[in-house]
Amino acid sequence: MRLTRRVHLVGSGATGADLSNPYDCHVYLVDGGGPLALIDAGVGLEPELILANVRAAGFDPANIETIALTHAHADHGGGSGPLHELTGADVLAPGPAAGWLKQADEEAISLPRARVGGTYPADYRLAPCPAAVSISGGDTIKVGQARLTAIATPGHAREHLSYVLEGDDRTGLFGGDVVFQGGRILLLSTPDCSIQDLVATMRRLGELDFEALYPGHAGISLRRGRQHVDAALRVFDAEEIPPNFNA
């Protein structure tokens, strides 16, 4: 599903466009005019559906050079190992999350509780991703004629990055699970979810100039994407908490 000149939606689960496995987050493809990158990797169940969507968009999965993760929760990072095996792409994960994925550390990503709560199937297990390496805020990723800049955006998870895309027909923000349409946020009862960090993150995003907002779930804004950050900031500035998005 083409969104802009360089961005395609190639994975999306039940909280989105139902393009791939129901447990997948949005998975975006960035076309650098030859080299390709994926933003997030889905849950790792039926990864071939994501690659089928890459082919249907007119691209060869063999050209996927990079898989850049916003965070390591299973719906975003669980597919990194399977997709690496299928494509050979480098896998970039925020800070220590790379080690969690290498070791398939389910406790570190709060997966056991999520299984108990029914977020994932009872028999779902995190596949290891030995290829995962760390990336930090401020790092840049060249994708052919496009560039991604990582920004540290903790709150929903302590180790969380967003990526600013330049070199497209509009500047875009791949925001993971930081902010959604209408200024909604996603707070969890996990040890590393912090409302204070999220407020600081939203203020940081409020200083950026971008047009498109590519969130991890639900609606995508190709124009006026910053308005959703501004909506969340207005609520935070009133010392209240924005509505929670139920993923």
N, C-alpha and C positions, 0 to 999 in steps of 0.2 A: 504494500500500500504506500504509494508515493506521497510524501507530505510536502517536501520542498525540492529544490534542484538536487540537493545532496543527501537528504534524509528520507529514509523509508522505514515504515513500521513492518517488521518481519516476524515479530512474536507478540502475543497478547492473549491473556487468559480470560477467565470468566468475569473479571472486573473491568474488562476492556472490550476489544473487538472480536474475541474468540477466534484468533488466527492460529493458535497453537494449543498446547496443553492448558486445561482450565486453571492450573495452579501457577502459570507463568505470569510474571510482571510484563510490562511493555518491554520489548526488545527492539532497539533501533539499529538500523544499518546506516553508517556514514559512508558515502561514496566519495572517495578522494580523487576520482578520475582515473582509476586503475586500482590502487590499493584500497582496501575496505577495512572498516572497523565496526565492531558491535558494541553498543552500550548496553550493558547487563546481559545476562545469559539465561534467564528463566530458571525453572526449578530442576531441570535435568531429566524430566520425564518426556519422552518423545522429542528429543532434540532434533531428530530428522525433520520434524514438521517446520521448525525454524529455518533449516537449510533449504527445504522445499520452497519456502516463501522467498528466500534469497534468490533461488533460481527463477522463480516465477516473476520476480522483479527484473530479471535480465542479467543477473550477476552470477559469477562463478564462485562458489564458496571457497575454492582454493586460493582466492585473492584476499580472503579475510586474514589480515596480518595481526590484528589486535582485538582483544576483548577487554574493554575497560569497564570495571564494575563500580557502581555507586556505593554499594555496601554488600556485606556477605550474608544477609538473611537469605534463607533457602530459596525464596521465589526469585531472587535477583542473582545469587551467586551459585546456587546448586547446580546449574547447567554448565558451569565453567569447565569442570573436568571432562564431561562428555563432549562438549563442543571443541575443546582443545584436542581431544583424541581424534575427532572427525576432521578438523581443519589444520591442526598444527599451529594455530594462532598463539601469540603471546597473551598471557592473562595478567592484567594489572589490577591489583586490589589495594584498598586504602590501608596503609600502615600494617599493623600486626594481623589484619584480616587475611593477608596473603598466607601467613603461617597457619591460620585456622583452616583455610581451604586445603593447603598442602596435607595437613594431618587429618582432614575431615573431622575437625573438633566440633561436634554437635553442641556441646555445652556452651561453647564460646559464642555461638549464634542463637542461643536459646531455643534450639530446635526441639528438644524433648518436651518442653512445656507446650510448644505450639502443636506438637502431635497430640498430646493429651487433650488439648482444647479443641481439636478437630480442624485446625488450620490446614494440616497436611494429612494424608492417609496414614493409618497406623503402621503400615509396613514401609513407609518411605524412609530412606537412609541417604545421608549426604555422601556423594561420591567424592573421593579425594581428587585434588587438582595439583599434581606435583609441579606443574609449570608456573604456578602463581608467584608473582613477584610484587614487591611493595611499590606504591606510588603515593606521593604526598601532595598537599595543596601547594600550588605554584608550579608544579611540573607541567610540561607541555608534551603533547603527543602529536606528531606530524602524521597526517593521513593523506598522502599525496598532496593535492592542492588545497587541502583544508587543514585546520589546526584546532586541537582541543586543549583547553587550559583547565587543569584541575583546581578546584576551590574546596577548601576544607569547610564542610557544612554539617557539623555534628548536631545532634538533637534527637532525631528519630533513632539514631544509633550513634554511639560515640565515634566509631570509625566510619565516616560517611563523607563521600566526595560528590560534588556536582561538577559538571563539565560545560564550559562555555565553548560553543562552536563558532569559529570564524572562517570565512572563505566560502560561505553559502550565499544565497540570495537574501538572507536575513541572519542576523546574529541570534543564536538560540542557546537556551540553557537546558541541559539534561539534568533535572533536579532530583531524580530518584524519588525518595519518599519524604522529601522536605516540605513541599507545598503542593497543593492541588487547586483545581478550579474553585473560584469563590473564596480563596484564602483559607481553605480547610487544611488541617495538619493531620498527622498520624502519630498519636501518642500510644505507646504500648506499656504494659506493666513489666517491662524487662529491666534488668539492672542498669543497662547503659543508655536508657532513654531519659533525656533530661529536658524539661521545659525551659530551664534557664539557658542551656546551650542553644535551644531552638530559637529563643528570642534573639540571642546574639547573632545566630546564623541569618535570621530574617533581616536583621539590620544590615548585615554584610551584603546580602542579596539586594537589598533596597538601594545600595550604592552603585549597582551595576546597570548598564544600559543594554537591554536585550529585547527582542521583539517576540520570539517564539518561546513558549514554555513546553518542554517535553517531560511530563511527570512519569512516575513509575507505574501508574494505574489510571484508569478512567479517562476523562476528557483531556484533549490536547488543544492548546491555544497557539495558532500560527500567527496571530496578530495580538498585540496588546497583552502579551504574556506577563509583563511586569505588573499589570493591574492586580494579579492574584497575590503577588508578594505584598503590594501596597494594602490590599484588603486585610491580610493577616496582620500587617504592622499596625493598622488602625485599631484593631482589637487589642493587640499587645500594648499599644500606647495608652489604652483606656484601662490597663491593668486587669484585663480579662483574658480568657483563653478562647481562641477561635474554635469553630466546630470541628469535631474529630471526623476524619474520613474512615469509614468502616470498610477496609479492604477485604 
